Amino acid sequence: MKNTMLAPSLLSADFADLKAALKTIEQNGGEIVHIDVMDGLFVPQISYGQPIVQSIRPYSKLPFDVHLMVEKPENQVESFAESGADWITFHHEACIHSHRLIQKIHSLGKKAGISIVPSTPVSVISELLEYVDLVLVMTVNPGFGGQKLIPSCVKKISELAGIREERGLNFMISVDGGVNAETLQEVVAAGPDIVVSGSAFFSGKLNWKKS
């Protein structure tokens, strides 16, 4: 895990005290804050929006990766950029004109990420890889914390790493879903740059150590 960054997900934090959650992240090896935005349409639940991101922004110097699990993400990126997002990651499945949205995110001075759900193969986003800063591989179906990792999704990480090397690209690879003490070694072995963890991190069961 020497070169792998930890991005704890606020979805599993105590919503009544997100300021304390940010402090916990900084004190326990977190290098990125992963913020899951849910709209009740693309995924079943609703989490939080721009006012929350704006209100917690002053309490952490870590980069915020806002993961938009929403329909029509193109309508949301500008306001999240203004609210304090550093990276904006949207779902390919929720956007028709992904390349245009990547350009828009970059025009706002932010890093652009694209995410794929377990049923979406890497090949679907092949034409976009040279333009994005981040690819987020979902290893659970998005929408709920605490789910079990889908093992077949892990191979997408190594597939993306291979494509990156073969084509001389620079995007980072992140993985999100079911990462805990039991699955961490398998996930890290696949070669991601970033590991997202929510339930396991905030319960103190992740045992994250960098050497």
Secondary structure, DSSP 8 states (H G I E B T S, - for coil): -TT-EEEEBGGGS-GGGHHHHHHHHHHTTB-SEEEEEEBSSSSS-B---HHHHHHHGGG--S-EEEEEESSSGGGTHHHHHHHT-SEEEEEGGG-S-HHHHHHHHHHTT-EEEEEE-TTS-GGGGGGGTTT-SEEEEESS-TT-SS----GGGTHHHHHHHHHHHHHT---EEEEESS-STTTHHHHHHT--SEEEESHHHHTT-S-----
